[in-house]
Amino acid sequence: MLADLEQVRQTLVNRRSLVSNVTLDDGNWQGIQPRLEEFVSALPSQEIRAATWTPQAQPPFEGLTIPARVNYVAKGTTLYDKGYALDGSILVIANSLRTGYLWEKIRIQGGAYGGFCTFVRQSGRFAYVSYRDPNLLGTIDNYDGTSQFLRNLDLSDDELVKSIIGTIGTIDDYQLPDAKGYTSLTRYLIGESDEDRQRLRDEVLGTTQADFKAFADVLDQVKEHGHVVVLGSQEAIDEANQERGDWLQVTKVL
């Protein structure tokens, strides 16, 4: 055990692979900098070993059963793998869907506690998610209906402007110093430059109704190729499998 712990220490504590993130004013930095350099120089310096990691493959349609009367229903895929090229308009469209179509279909009509969609720019992963949802297949049908909703959407200029303003607010939200420091670190680690962010802002501000309709074709890829994971009741998952022929691979969680 001691040998294993020593190997972990040698792997993790290595100044060659160290990134320090310090957030403070210029005056205090003059006092902190030499102390930080002294601390870092005392850390072990090891050759960085190349490592590979292959994530374990998961079933594309999975039902995780728990003793509950509600479900958590997700469907998504990686859009970049389907040929989508990032454009800032996706952030406006996703914001509009969260506060409009999905709110109406999943929360108001479906009775779920919440329903929304997410998009991760770094990976291209787009997903629909509901929580504390009394439905399962009905929710999936509503997800799949999003692309047709966008094709038929008649969005007013006022609604479009509100969605753009709401999206810009998430890109450039107010931050206290600690949040600014953490944000700068994450941008550094993922290689996001100021130019990248400005290009994204310009695309957000330039979003049109035509972008909404064009994005319907992108969401067809989620409809046709999206993976589904449901965390919920045994009864709801069994009913879904009876209707769609052992659609979900079932695993009992609790």
N, C-alpha and C positions, 0 to 999 in steps of 0.2 A: 504493500500500500504506500509506503514511504517513497519507493522508487517511482510509482505512478504519479504521486503528487509532485515530486520533483520534476518529472517530465512536463506536467501541466504548467508548473511555474516557469520553466525554461522556455516553454512555447509562448506563454502569454506575456511575461515580463521581459520585454526586449525593446531597448530604445531605438533600434533600427526601424521598427515598425510602429513607433509611437507618434500619435498626433495629439498635440496639446491645444486646448481651446480655452482662451482666457478672455473674459469680458470685463473691462474696467476702463476708467479714464486714463489719459496720457500721464498725468502726474503720478498716479499710483503704479502705473506700469513700470516706471523707472525704478521703483523699489522692489517690485515683484520679479522683474525679469532676471536679475542675477541669482535670486534664490531658486527660481524655477530651473535655470540652467544648471545650477549646482546639483539640484535634486535629480534632474534628468541624466547628467553625466555620471552619477553614482549608480544608475541602473545597469544591469547586465546588458552586454552587447553580443547578440548571437546572430549567426548567419540566418537569414530568412529562408525557411524551407517552403518550397512550393507545395501546395496542397490542393487536392481536387475533392469536390463533393458532388455526388449525384443524388438528387432528391428521389425519395421512394415514390414510385408510380402509384397514383390513387385511382379508384374506379371513377369513370366519368359520370355515373349516376348512382348516388349513394344516399341511403336513408339511415340516419342515426337515431335510434329510439331511446326516449327518456320517458319517465312517468309524468307526463304533462298533457294538458288538454289543448295546448296551442303549439304552433309550429314556427320554426325559423327557416324560411325558404330562400335559397340563393340559386341564381343561374348566371353564368358568365363565361367569358372566353378571352383570349389574348388577341386584341384587334390587330396588332402589328403582324402577327402570324397569318392573318387573313388579308394582308395587303393594305391596311389602313396606314396613311401617313399623318403624323400628328399635325393638327391645326387647332389654334386656340378656340375656335368656334365650338369644339366639343365641350368645353367647360361651360359655355353659356347654355348649350342645349341640355346638358346634364342638370344644370341648376334649374332650368325651366321644367324639366320632367319631374324633378324631386318635389317642386312646389306646386305642380299642376297635375299632370296626368297620373303619376304614381300616387300622389297624395289622394286624389279623388278615387281612383280605382282600388287601391290597396287599403287605405285608411278609412275613407268615408263610406264607400260602398261595401268593401270587403270586411270591415270591422277589425282589421289588424291594428296593433298599437302603433305601428310605423311601417313605412315602406319607402325605399329610396333606391338610387343607383349611384355607383361609385366608378371613378376612372383614375388609374394610377399612370401618370405620364411616363415614369421611368420604365415600367414594364409593358404598358399597353393593355393592362388588364381592365376590362369593363365588366361590371357585375350588377345585377339587380339583387336586392336583399329586402326581406320583410322580417319583422319580429313580433312575437306574441300574436301570431296569425292563426285565426280559426280555420283558414282554408289551406289547400295545398295545390291541387290541380287547377283550381280557379285562379290562383295567384300566378301560376306558370302561364296560363292562357293570357292573363293580363300583361305579363312581361312580353310574351310573343306578339301581342297586339300593339306594342309601342311603335314599331316601324310603320304600320298602317296609319296609326294616329298622326305621326309626323307628316305622312304624305297628304293627309286630309286637312292638316292644320292651317287655319287662317289666322295668323298672328298679327295683331295690331302693332303699329309703331310704338305705342305706349307700353305694351307688354314686352316688346323686344328690348326697349331701353331699360326697363326695370330689371330684366334678366341680365343685361350687360352690366348695369351698375352693381347688382348683387354679386356678380362674378368677380368684377374688379376689386370689390371689397374683400374677397377671400384671398386674392393674390397679394394685395398690398394692405393687409389689415394692420391696425395699430399694435405695436409690440413694446413691452417693457424691456429693459436692458438684457435680462436673462434670456428672454425669448429671442432677442436679436442675435445674441451670441450662439444659441443653439441652432437658429436658422442658418447663420453663416457657416457653421460647421457642417450641417447636412448638405448645403449647396456645394461646399468644397469637396465633400466625400463623393457626391454623385456627379461632380463636374459640371454643374449648372452655372453658366456665366451670366453677367449682367446683360450681355447681348441676347442671350437665349430668353431671358425674362422679358426684355423689351419687345422682342419679336412676338412673344406670346401675348403681351398686352395689346400690341397693334392688331393681332388677329382677333382677339376678343372684341376690341372696339369696332372692328370692321365686320362683325358677324351680321348676316342678313337672313331674311326668311328663306331664301334659296338654300342656305347652308342647312337649315332645319330639314328641308325636304330631301336634300342630297344625303343627309345622315341616315335617312330611313334605309338606304341600301346597306349601310354599315351595320345597322342593327339587325338586318336580315341574317347576317353572319352569326350573331348571337342566337337568334331564333333557331337557325338550322344546326349550328355546331356547338352551342353552349353546353357546358357541363352543369349538372344539377346536384346540389347537396341540400338535404332536408334534415334538420334536427327537430324531432317532434314526437308525437304520440305513435305508439305501435299501431293503433287503430287506423289513423289517417294514412300512414305509410302502407299498411296492408291493403286498404281500400284503393290507393293509387296503383299498387301492383296488380290488384285484381282487374282494374279497369284497363291498364296498359301492359299487362302481361309480364310480370316480374321485371318491371322497369328499373326499380331501385335495388341496388345491392344492400341488404339490410345488415346492420351491425348494432347490437345492443350495447348502449353506453352505460345506462343505469337501470 
